[in-house]
Amino acid sequence: MDAENHAHDHGERRRKDAAFSLLRLSAAQRLAIVLIAVAALWGGVHWALS
C-alpha cells in the first residue's frame, strides 16, 4: 500500500471550538465559581439544619 493511496480523507475539516475548561477562565472567574459553590453548600447545610 502506497503512502499516497490510503483510505481516509484529508479534506478540510471544521475547527471545533474548545469545550468549557476551568483552566481557561481568569482567576476572578474561578474565584466567583468557587464562592457560588461554597454559598450553595452552606445554604444546603443551613436548610438541612433548620
QUICORPE-V347450 format. One line per field, one symbol per residue. ss: DSSP state (H for helix, E for strand, - for the rest). phi: phi as a letter, one per 20 degrees, with the letter a starting at -180 (. if undefined). psi: psi as a letter, one per 30 degrees, with the letter a starting at -180 (. if undefined). A space follows every 50 residues. Layout:
ss = ???
phi = ???
psi = ???
This chain:
ss = ---------------------HHH--HHHHHHHHHHHHHHHHHHHHHHH-
phi = .ffedcfeedffdfeffffgbffeefffffffffffffffffffffffee
psi = klefilelkhlkkkkkkklkkffflleeeeeeeeeeeeeeeeeeeeeef.
